[in-house]
Structure formats: C-alpha cells, structure tokens
C-alpha cells in the first residue's frame, strides 16, 4: 500500500487531512441527499395511498422509484397529476363563478 495522498498544506484547516474546499461542499451534499430522500419517500407514500394502482403495477412503480429515486419519483408524480386531473378540460377556466339561482319551491 502506498502513502496517503498529500494535500496542499496551505489550504488545510489545522488538524484535518482535507482541504477546506472539500469541507465546504459537505452541507450542500447533505442538503441534496435530504431532498432526494424526501422526494423518494413522498413518492412512495403517494404510491401506497393511491387506490387506482394495485398489484403488479404498484410493484413496478415501487421498483422504479427505488432504482431511480429522482427520475422515478418525478415520473410517478407527473403520472399521478395527469391521471388525477383527467387531462385538460375543453373549456378550462372559461366558466364564471356565480351564485346559484334560487329555485322555486312551489
């Protein structure tokens, strides 16, 4: 085994073997990891709470989300949004919101 790689001693914090530039990326990497884990867990929870997906389809989606955490979760959430919205209605947003007219009760 060879000697450990030497780092530039001018850029080291005292008592560490890593340069400061590497240490500065640790919080960003931790935040990114937290974001990925949250997205994946949220997609899996959404998958299990969806009644329209059962059996082999649910297993397929679960596998896809776990194998490809970011892409799988985003594709699942996009498919969920598309199926829940039922596509774009013909006259989307063209209806006015107005109170119901009173009906005659006799």
HUMO-V20239 format. One record per pair of residues at least 12 apart in sequence whose ideal C-beta (glycine too) atoms are under 10 Angstrom apart, sorted by the first residue. I is the first residue (numbers start at 1). J is the second residue. Records with the same first field share a line. If there is no record, write none. Layout:
BEGIN
I = J / J
END
This chain:
BEGIN
4 = 17
5 = 17
7 = 19 / 21 / 22
8 = 21
35 = 70
36 = 69 / 70 / 73
37 = 69
38 = 73
39 = 65 / 69 / 70 / 72 / 73 / 74 / 77
40 = 65 / 66 / 68 / 69 / 70 / 72 / 73 / 76
41 = 65 / 69 / 73
42 = 65 / 73 / 76 / 77
43 = 61 / 62 / 64 / 65 / 66 / 69 / 70 / 72 / 73 / 74 / 75 / 76 / 77 / 80
44 = 61 / 62 / 65 / 66 / 69 / 72 / 73 / 76
46 = 61 / 65 / 73 / 76 / 77 / 80
47 = 61 / 62 / 64 / 65 / 73 / 76 / 77 / 80
48 = 61 / 62
50 = 76 / 79 / 80 / 83 / 84
52 = 80 / 83 / 84
53 = 76 / 79 / 80 / 83
61 = 73 / 75 / 76 / 79 / 80
62 = 76
64 = 76
65 = 77
END
